[in-house]
């Protein structure tokens, strides 16, 4: 085997495997694409180890930015003109809360609701993303969200217990964790998505903690 494998212990004592290749030509993209940080699909072949890593990036919420801010909102069979997005969100929350209270069997089901992620856009136009090199020491107001506040207000009035996973404040410090300009279009900074692994993994860890240790 031409490659060499080395086990390294990081600061937390967790092992990390690093593969060193004697022959760089033995590592290549199967489809002969250039291996970059911006490609959405690649299949990297480590020939010396008879090993292939396939990566595919699929954006699930691609339509979240397509709705104009003042677009009409559908309420039942009617369209409401001029309704703000926070007002529409609050109405949707009230509908959700009513459904939970009328449907959920609390003896069999636990309800979790994650608050909204903070915004690190530098202005209201969402054209300038304030991606920093390191986490911020101050949240500069990004630890609050109209949507997260609305969630708390609705849940407090519910008769069914709901565990809120409050990630807004804790994520507000991580202005360094966005995609920024590491995307397909270098001219547009991305403050909507988070780098993986990273901040979203901690959100999942919180949920896992409640599932395992808070029965």
Phi and psi restraints in degrees (value plus and minus 20) as a CYANA .aco file:
   2 UNK   PHI     -97.5   -57.5
   2 UNK   PSI     -51.8   -11.8
   3 UNK   PHI     -98.9   -58.9
   3 UNK   PSI     139.4   179.4
   4 UNK   PHI    -141.2  -101.2
   4 UNK   PSI     118.6   158.6
   5 UNK   PHI    -132.6   -92.6
   5 UNK   PSI     115.7   155.7
   6 UNK   PHI    -151.4  -111.4
   6 UNK   PSI     114.3   154.3
   7 UNK   PHI    -117.5   -77.5
   7 UNK   PSI     104.3   144.3
   8 UNK   PHI    -138.2   -98.2
   8 UNK   PSI     117.0   157.0
   9 UNK   PHI    -115.5   -75.5
   9 UNK   PSI     106.6   146.6
  10 UNK   PHI    -104.7   -64.7
  10 UNK   PSI    -193.2  -153.2
  11 UNK   PHI     -81.3   -41.3
  11 UNK   PSI     -47.3    -7.3
  12 UNK   PHI    -108.4   -68.4
  12 UNK   PSI     -17.5    22.5
  13 UNK   PHI      62.9   102.9
  13 UNK   PSI     -12.9    27.1
  14 UNK   PHI    -108.3   -68.3
  14 UNK   PSI     116.7   156.7
  15 UNK   PHI     -94.2   -54.2
  15 UNK   PSI     123.7   163.7
  16 UNK   PHI    -152.7  -112.7
  16 UNK   PSI     110.9   150.9
  17 UNK   PHI    -114.2   -74.2
  17 UNK   PSI     108.4   148.4
  18 UNK   PHI    -140.2  -100.2
  18 UNK   PSI     110.7   150.7
  19 UNK   PHI    -124.3   -84.3
  19 UNK   PSI     105.3   145.3
  20 UNK   PHI    -125.4   -85.4
  20 UNK   PSI     111.9   151.9
  21 UNK   PHI    -128.3   -88.3
  21 UNK   PSI     107.3   147.3
  22 UNK   PHI     -88.4   -48.4
  22 UNK   PSI     -59.9   -19.9
  23 UNK   PHI    -132.4   -92.4
  23 UNK   PSI      87.9   127.9
  24 UNK   PHI     -83.0   -43.0
  24 UNK   PSI     -44.7    -4.7
  25 UNK   PHI     -90.2   -50.2
  25 UNK   PSI     -34.6     5.4
  26 UNK   PHI    -100.2   -60.2
  26 UNK   PSI     -25.1    14.9
  27 UNK   PHI    -131.6   -91.6
  27 UNK   PSI      99.6   139.6
  28 UNK   PHI    -175.5  -135.5
  28 UNK   PSI     142.0   182.0
  29 UNK   PHI    -104.1   -64.1
  29 UNK   PSI     109.9   149.9
  30 UNK   PHI     -76.1   -36.1
  30 UNK   PSI     -58.9   -18.9
  31 UNK   PHI    -110.3   -70.3
  31 UNK   PSI      -8.3    31.7
  32 UNK   PHI      44.5    84.5
  32 UNK   PSI       4.4    44.4
  33 UNK   PHI    -101.1   -61.1
  33 UNK   PSI     134.1   174.1
  34 UNK   PHI     -92.9   -52.9
  34 UNK   PSI     111.8   151.8
  35 UNK   PHI     -99.8   -59.8
  35 UNK   PSI      91.2   131.2
  36 UNK   PHI    -151.5  -111.5
  36 UNK   PSI     154.6   194.6
  37 UNK   PHI    -103.9   -63.9
  37 UNK   PSI     -25.5    14.5
  38 UNK   PHI    -129.5   -89.5
  38 UNK   PSI     -28.7    11.3
  39 UNK   PHI     -92.1   -52.1
  39 UNK   PSI     121.0   161.0
  40 UNK   PHI    -109.5   -69.5
  40 UNK   PSI     -34.9     5.1
  41 UNK   PHI    -166.1  -126.1
  41 UNK   PSI     112.5   152.5
  42 UNK   PHI    -174.8  -134.8
  42 UNK   PSI     135.8   175.8
  43 UNK   PHI    -148.6  -108.6
  43 UNK   PSI      81.9   121.9
  44 UNK   PHI    -111.1   -71.1
  44 UNK   PSI     105.3   145.3
  45 UNK   PHI    -124.2   -84.2
  45 UNK   PSI     104.9   144.9
  46 UNK   PHI    -125.5   -85.5
  46 UNK   PSI      70.5   110.5
  47 UNK   PHI     -83.6   -43.6
  47 UNK   PSI     -56.3   -16.3
  48 UNK   PHI     -84.3   -44.3
  48 UNK   PSI     -47.6    -7.6
  49 UNK   PHI    -121.5   -81.5
  49 UNK   PSI     -19.4    20.6
  50 UNK   PHI      32.6    72.6
  50 UNK   PSI      30.2    70.2
  51 UNK   PHI    -157.8  -117.8
  51 UNK   PSI     116.2   156.2
  52 UNK   PHI    -149.5  -109.5
  52 UNK   PSI     115.2   155.2
  53 UNK   PHI    -134.0   -94.0
  53 UNK   PSI     102.7   142.7
  54 UNK   PHI    -126.9   -86.9
  54 UNK   PSI     115.4   155.4
  55 UNK   PHI    -147.5  -107.5
  55 UNK   PSI     110.4   150.4
  56 UNK   PHI    -156.7  -116.7
  56 UNK   PSI     105.1   145.1
  57 UNK   PHI    -124.8   -84.8
  57 UNK   PSI     101.7   141.7
  58 UNK   PHI    -144.6  -104.6
  58 UNK   PSI     100.2   140.2
  59 UNK   PHI    -108.6   -68.6
  59 UNK   PSI      95.8   135.8
  60 UNK   PHI    -103.1   -63.1
  60 UNK   PSI     -56.0   -16.0
  61 UNK   PHI    -122.0   -82.0
  61 UNK   PSI      27.5    67.5
  62 UNK   PHI     -88.5   -48.5
  62 UNK   PSI     -40.0     0.0
  63 UNK   PHI    -112.4   -72.4
  63 UNK   PSI     -18.5    21.5
  64 UNK   PHI     -85.6   -45.6
  64 UNK   PSI     -44.9    -4.9
  65 UNK   PHI    -119.1   -79.1
  65 UNK   PSI     -18.3    21.7
  66 UNK   PHI    -103.2   -63.2
  66 UNK   PSI     -39.1     0.9
  67 UNK   PHI    -104.2   -64.2
  67 UNK   PSI     100.1   140.1
  68 UNK   PHI     -79.0   -39.0
  68 UNK   PSI     129.6   169.6
  69 UNK   PHI     -77.7   -37.7
  69 UNK   PSI     -57.4   -17.4
  70 UNK   PHI    -126.5   -86.5
  70 UNK   PSI       4.5    44.5
  71 UNK   PHI     -86.6   -46.6
  71 UNK   PSI     129.5   169.5
  72 UNK   PHI     -83.8   -43.8
  72 UNK   PSI     124.1   164.1
  73 UNK   PHI    -129.2   -89.2
  73 UNK   PSI     117.2   157.2
  74 UNK   PHI    -107.6   -67.6
  74 UNK   PSI     105.0   145.0
  75 UNK   PHI    -141.4  -101.4
  75 UNK   PSI      85.9   125.9
  76 UNK   PHI      46.5    86.5
  76 UNK   PSI    -143.8  -103.8
  77 UNK   PHI    -120.5   -80.5
  77 UNK   PSI     -11.5    28.5
  78 UNK   PHI    -135.4   -95.4
  78 UNK   PSI     134.4   174.4
  79 UNK   PHI    -122.8   -82.8
  79 UNK   PSI     109.7   149.7
  80 UNK   PHI    -121.1   -81.1
  80 UNK   PSI      99.9   139.9
  81 UNK   PHI    -111.0   -71.0
  81 UNK   PSI     120.1   160.1
  82 UNK   PHI      60.6   100.6
  82 UNK   PSI     -15.8    24.2
  83 UNK   PHI     -95.0   -55.0
  83 UNK   PSI     110.7   150.7
  84 UNK   PHI     -93.4   -53.4
  84 UNK   PSI     139.0   179.0
  85 UNK   PHI     -83.6   -43.6
  85 UNK   PSI     -63.4   -23.4
  86 UNK   PHI     -79.7   -39.7
  86 UNK   PSI     -58.7   -18.7
  87 UNK   PHI     -86.5   -46.5
  87 UNK   PSI     -60.4   -20.4
  88 UNK   PHI     -85.8   -45.8
  88 UNK   PSI     -58.9   -18.9
  89 UNK   PHI     -84.0   -44.0
  89 UNK   PSI     -61.8   -21.8
  90 UNK   PHI     -83.6   -43.6
  90 UNK   PSI     -60.4   -20.4
  91 UNK   PHI     -84.6   -44.6
  91 UNK   PSI     -60.3   -20.3
  92 UNK   PHI     -84.7   -44.7
  92 UNK   PSI     -58.6   -18.6
  93 UNK   PHI     -82.9   -42.9
  93 UNK   PSI     -62.6   -22.6
  94 UNK   PHI     -81.4   -41.4
  94 UNK   PSI     -60.1   -20.1
  95 UNK   PHI     -84.3   -44.3
  95 UNK   PSI     -63.7   -23.7
  96 UNK   PHI     -81.6   -41.6
  96 UNK   PSI     -64.8   -24.8
  97 UNK   PHI     -81.5   -41.5
  97 UNK   PSI     -61.3   -21.3
  98 UNK   PHI     -83.9   -43.9
  98 UNK   PSI     -61.2   -21.2
  99 UNK   PHI     -83.4   -43.4
  99 UNK   PSI     -64.2   -24.2
 100 UNK   PHI     -80.4   -40.4
 100 UNK   PSI     -65.6   -25.6
 101 UNK   PHI     -87.3   -47.3
 101 UNK   PSI     -49.0    -9.0
 102 UNK   PHI    -112.5   -72.5
 102 UNK   PSI     -32.3     7.7
 103 UNK   PHI    -139.1   -99.1
 103 UNK   PSI     -59.9   -19.9
 104 UNK   PHI     -95.5   -55.5
 104 UNK   PSI     112.4   152.4
 105 UNK   PHI    -113.1   -73.1
 105 UNK   PSI      84.9   124.9
 106 UNK   PHI     -87.6   -47.6
 106 UNK   PSI     -33.7     6.3
 107 UNK   PHI     -96.3   -56.3
 107 UNK   PSI     -36.8     3.2
 108 UNK   PHI    -141.6  -101.6
 108 UNK   PSI     -38.3     1.7
 109 UNK   PHI    -151.7  -111.7
 109 UNK   PSI     117.4   157.4
 110 UNK   PHI    -127.1   -87.1
 110 UNK   PSI     124.1   164.1
 111 UNK   PHI    -132.4   -92.4
 111 UNK   PSI     107.2   147.2
 112 UNK   PHI    -139.1   -99.1
 112 UNK   PSI     126.4   166.4
 113 UNK   PHI    -160.4  -120.4
 113 UNK   PSI     102.5   142.5
 114 UNK   PHI    -111.4   -71.4
 114 UNK   PSI     112.6   152.6
 115 UNK   PHI     -92.1   -52.1
 115 UNK   PSI     152.0   192.0
 116 UNK   PHI     -95.3   -55.3
 116 UNK   PSI     128.8   168.8
 117 UNK   PHI     -92.3   -52.3
 117 UNK   PSI     132.8   172.8
 118 UNK   PHI     -95.0   -55.0
 118 UNK   PSI     141.1   181.1
 119 UNK   PHI    -123.9   -83.9
 119 UNK   PSI     113.8   153.8
 120 UNK   PHI    -135.8   -95.8
 120 UNK   PSI      -0.9    39.1
 121 UNK   PHI     -87.1   -47.1
 121 UNK   PSI     122.2   162.2
 122 UNK   PHI     -99.6   -59.6
 122 UNK   PSI     -37.3     2.7
 123 UNK   PHI    -171.8  -131.8
 123 UNK   PSI     157.8   197.8
 124 UNK   PHI     -96.4   -56.4
 124 UNK   PSI     -32.2     7.8
 125 UNK   PHI     -99.6   -59.6
 125 UNK   PSI     -33.0     7.0
 126 UNK   PHI      39.2    79.2
 126 UNK   PSI      17.8    57.8
 127 UNK   PHI    -128.8   -88.8
 127 UNK   PSI     -40.2    -0.2
 128 UNK   PHI    -141.1  -101.1
 128 UNK   PSI      97.4   137.4
 129 UNK   PHI    -121.8   -81.8
 129 UNK   PSI     103.6   143.6
 130 UNK   PHI    -107.2   -67.2
 130 UNK   PSI      49.1    89.1
 131 UNK   PHI    -105.1   -65.1
 131 UNK   PSI     103.0   143.0
 132 UNK   PHI    -123.7   -83.7
 132 UNK   PSI     147.9   187.9
 133 UNK   PHI     -98.6   -58.6
 133 UNK   PSI     -51.0   -11.0
 134 UNK   PHI    -152.3  -112.3
 134 UNK   PSI     142.7   182.7
 135 UNK   PHI     -78.3   -38.3
 135 UNK   PSI     129.8   169.8
 136 UNK   PHI     -97.8   -57.8
 136 UNK   PSI     130.0   170.0
 137 UNK   PHI    -107.9   -67.9
 137 UNK   PSI     -39.9     0.1
 138 UNK   PHI    -148.5  -108.5
 138 UNK   PSI     125.6   165.6
 139 UNK   PHI    -100.9   -60.9
 139 UNK   PSI     -39.4     0.6
 140 UNK   PHI      35.2    75.2
 140 UNK   PSI      16.7    56.7
 141 UNK   PHI      67.4   107.4
 141 UNK   PSI     -25.7    14.3
 142 UNK   PHI     -98.8   -58.8
 142 UNK   PSI     -23.3    16.7
 143 UNK   PHI    -102.2   -62.2
 143 UNK   PSI     -20.2    19.8
 144 UNK   PHI    -136.6   -96.6
 144 UNK   PSI     128.9   168.9
 145 UNK   PHI    -167.4  -127.4
 145 UNK   PSI     114.8   154.8
 146 UNK   PHI     -78.8   -38.8
 146 UNK   PSI     -56.7   -16.7
 147 UNK   PHI     -91.6   -51.6
 147 UNK   PSI     -59.8   -19.8
 148 UNK   PHI     -87.6   -47.6
 148 UNK   PSI     -60.5   -20.5
 149 UNK   PHI     -81.7   -41.7
 149 UNK   PSI     -61.4   -21.4
 150 UNK   PHI     -83.1   -43.1
 150 UNK   PSI     -57.5   -17.5
 151 UNK   PHI     -81.7   -41.7
 151 UNK   PSI     -67.1   -27.1
 152 UNK   PHI     -79.5   -39.5
 152 UNK   PSI     -64.3   -24.3
 153 UNK   PHI     -82.0   -42.0
 153 UNK   PSI     -62.3   -22.3
 154 UNK   PHI     -90.5   -50.5
 154 UNK   PSI     -64.6   -24.6
 155 UNK   PHI     -84.8   -44.8
 155 UNK   PSI     -55.8   -15.8
 156 UNK   PHI     -81.2   -41.2
 156 UNK   PSI     -46.6    -6.6
 157 UNK   PHI    -112.0   -72.0
 157 UNK   PSI     -24.9    15.1
 158 UNK   PHI     -99.2   -59.2
 158 UNK   PSI     128.8   168.8
 159 UNK   PHI    -107.5   -67.5
 159 UNK   PSI     -37.5     2.5
 160 UNK   PHI    -113.7   -73.7
 160 UNK   PSI     111.5   151.5
 161 UNK   PHI     -85.4   -45.4
 161 UNK   PSI     111.0   151.0
 162 UNK   PHI    -147.3  -107.3
 162 UNK   PSI     108.5   148.5
 163 UNK   PHI    -110.2   -70.2
 163 UNK   PSI      97.4   137.4
 164 UNK   PHI    -111.0   -71.0
 164 UNK   PSI     104.9   144.9
 165 UNK   PHI    -112.1   -72.1
 165 UNK   PSI      73.9   113.9
 166 UNK   PHI    -106.0   -66.0
 166 UNK   PSI      75.8   115.8
 167 UNK   PHI    -124.2   -84.2
 167 UNK   PSI     -22.0    18.0
 168 UNK   PHI     -83.4   -43.4
 168 UNK   PSI     -74.9   -34.9
 169 UNK   PHI     -86.4   -46.4
 169 UNK   PSI     -63.6   -23.6
 170 UNK   PHI     -85.9   -45.9
 170 UNK   PSI     -49.5    -9.5
 171 UNK   PHI    -107.6   -67.6
 171 UNK   PSI     -32.4     7.6
 172 UNK   PHI     -83.7   -43.7
 172 UNK   PSI     -47.7    -7.7
 173 UNK   PHI     -94.2   -54.2
 173 UNK   PSI     -37.8     2.2
 174 UNK   PHI    -113.7   -73.7
 174 UNK   PSI      37.3    77.3
 175 UNK   PHI     -91.2   -51.2
 175 UNK   PSI     -25.9    14.1
 176 UNK   PHI    -110.3   -70.3
 176 UNK   PSI     -25.8    14.2
 177 UNK   PHI    -121.2   -81.2
 177 UNK   PSI      -9.9    30.1
 178 UNK   PHI    -108.0   -68.0
 178 UNK   PSI     145.3   185.3
 179 UNK   PHI     -84.4   -44.4
 179 UNK   PSI     -56.2   -16.2
 180 UNK   PHI      41.2    81.2
 180 UNK   PSI    -147.1  -107.1
 181 UNK   PHI    -117.1   -77.1
 181 UNK   PSI     -10.8    29.2
 182 UNK   PHI    -104.9   -64.9
 182 UNK   PSI      40.4    80.4
 183 UNK   PHI    -157.6  -117.6
 183 UNK   PSI    -189.9  -149.9
 184 UNK   PHI     -91.4   -51.4
 184 UNK   PSI     -47.4    -7.4
 185 UNK   PHI    -135.1   -95.1
 185 UNK   PSI      84.6   124.6
 186 UNK   PHI     -86.5   -46.5
 186 UNK   PSI     -40.5    -0.5
 187 UNK   PHI    -100.8   -60.8
 187 UNK   PSI     -31.3     8.7
 188 UNK   PHI    -139.8   -99.8
 188 UNK   PSI      95.6   135.6
 189 UNK   PHI     -99.9   -59.9
 189 UNK   PSI     121.4   161.4
 190 UNK   PHI    -128.9   -88.9
 190 UNK   PSI      89.4   129.4
 191 UNK   PHI    -126.2   -86.2
 191 UNK   PSI     -13.6    26.4
 192 UNK   PHI    -108.3   -68.3
 192 UNK   PSI     -50.4   -10.4
 193 UNK   PHI    -130.2   -90.2
 193 UNK   PSI     140.6   180.6
 194 UNK   PHI    -134.8   -94.8
 194 UNK   PSI     127.3   167.3
 195 UNK   PHI     -90.0   -50.0
 195 UNK   PSI     125.7   165.7
 196 UNK   PHI    -142.6  -102.6
 196 UNK   PSI     118.2   158.2
 197 UNK   PHI     -92.2   -52.2
 197 UNK   PSI     137.6   177.6
 198 UNK   PHI     151.7   191.7
 198 UNK   PSI    -154.8  -114.8
 199 UNK   PHI     -76.8   -36.8
 199 UNK   PSI     -67.0   -27.0
 200 UNK   PHI     -79.2   -39.2
 200 UNK   PSI     -46.9    -6.9
 201 UNK   PHI     -84.8   -44.8
 201 UNK   PSI     -55.6   -15.6
 202 UNK   PHI     -88.0   -48.0
 202 UNK   PSI     -56.2   -16.2
 203 UNK   PHI     -78.4   -38.4
 203 UNK   PSI     -63.3   -23.3
 204 UNK   PHI     -86.4   -46.4
 204 UNK   PSI     -54.5   -14.5
 205 UNK   PHI     -84.4   -44.4
 205 UNK   PSI     -57.8   -17.8
 206 UNK   PHI     -84.7   -44.7
 206 UNK   PSI     -65.0   -25.0
 207 UNK   PHI     -80.8   -40.8
 207 UNK   PSI     -63.2   -23.2
 208 UNK   PHI     -82.1   -42.1
 208 UNK   PSI     -58.3   -18.3
 209 UNK   PHI     -80.2   -40.2
 209 UNK   PSI     -66.8   -26.8
 210 UNK   PHI     -83.3   -43.3
 210 UNK   PSI     -57.9   -17.9
 211 UNK   PHI     -89.1   -49.1
 211 UNK   PSI     -55.8   -15.8
 212 UNK   PHI    -109.8   -69.8
 212 UNK   PSI     -57.0   -17.0
 213 UNK   PHI    -136.7   -96.7
 213 UNK   PSI     -24.7    15.3
 214 UNK   PHI    -145.1  -105.1
 214 UNK   PSI      48.0    88.0
